[in-house]
Amino acid sequence: EKDEPGEEVQVTHRELLELMCRLGDTLKRQGVKQGDRVTIYMPLCPLAVASMLACAHIRAVHAVVFAGFSAESLADRIWD
């Protein structure tokens, strides 16, 4: 669900799987491999969920950070 009531996005399992596979392939083409660290900075949405699953699928360690942090706090979270 989005922030506004009544605004929701529905994704089927197949759509989520296809998106996850495409994102995983994109990450691999960019050189991300097992054990690498990836920080995901985006609002909670189907794309963010697929990104987390793609990282897990290629065995890259991922962390999720959201907007609303100061630049310093965000840098600290990414570094951690």
Wavefront OBJ file of the C-alpha trace (Angstrom):
o trace
v 0.000 0.000 0.000
v 1.080 3.523 -0.667
v 0.836 6.403 1.786
v -2.533 7.525 0.458
v -5.531 5.347 1.375
v -6.900 3.404 -1.561
v -3.659 3.614 -3.535
v -2.285 0.122 -3.660
v -0.253 -1.866 -6.117
v -0.919 -5.544 -6.590
v 1.802 -7.760 -7.975
v 1.469 -11.430 -8.802
v 4.079 -13.932 -7.721
v 5.111 -14.381 -11.360
v 5.541 -10.615 -11.868
v 7.624 -10.364 -8.709
v 9.746 -13.346 -9.764
v 10.366 -11.899 -13.233
v 11.299 -8.512 -11.798
v 13.608 -10.148 -9.242
v 15.371 -12.156 -11.961
v 15.837 -9.084 -14.171
v 17.235 -7.076 -11.260
v 19.519 -9.937 -10.242
v 20.876 -10.173 -13.791
v 21.400 -6.404 -13.855
v 23.301 -6.502 -10.567
v 25.494 -9.335 -11.855
v 26.220 -7.409 -15.085
v 27.293 -4.485 -12.892
v 29.788 -6.776 -11.155
v 27.882 -7.540 -7.954
v 28.667 -11.040 -6.751
v 28.200 -13.283 -3.738
v 29.298 -11.572 -0.530
v 29.258 -8.043 -1.971
v 27.370 -5.380 -0.044
v 24.468 -3.514 -1.631
v 22.542 -0.607 -0.115
v 18.979 -0.141 -1.342
v 17.722 3.435 -1.048
v 14.141 3.690 -2.259
v 10.631 3.852 -0.831
v 8.868 0.650 0.071
v 7.315 -0.509 -3.187
v 7.277 -3.682 -5.301
v 10.576 -2.636 -6.903
v 12.232 -2.348 -3.477
v 10.960 -5.794 -2.492
v 12.201 -7.268 -5.777
v 15.576 -5.577 -5.204
v 15.907 -7.167 -1.764
v 14.967 -10.564 -3.172
v 17.404 -10.148 -6.083
v 20.256 -9.434 -3.664
v 19.347 -12.481 -1.609
v 19.101 -14.574 -4.766
v 22.634 -13.721 -5.892
v 23.812 -13.942 -2.253
v 24.823 -10.316 -1.971
v 24.433 -8.791 1.466
v 21.905 -5.982 1.359
v 20.805 -3.183 3.654
v 17.739 -1.026 3.198
v 17.719 2.659 4.097
v 14.818 5.038 3.682
v 14.549 8.768 3.108
v 14.146 11.055 6.064
v 17.659 10.691 7.447
v 20.212 13.481 7.389
v 23.119 13.036 4.997
v 25.399 12.162 7.930
v 22.972 9.604 9.374
v 22.476 8.080 5.962
v 26.242 7.821 5.417
v 26.630 6.157 8.839
v 23.939 3.598 8.046
v 25.457 2.798 4.659
v 28.932 2.477 6.170
v 27.627 0.150 8.916
l 1 2 3 4 5 6 7 8 9 10 11 12 13 14 15 16 17 18 19 20 21 22 23 24 25 26 27 28 29 30 31 32 33 34 35 36 37 38 39 40 41 42 43 44 45 46 47 48 49 50 51 52 53 54 55 56 57 58 59 60 61 62 63 64 65 66 67 68 69 70 71 72 73 74 75 76 77 78 79 80
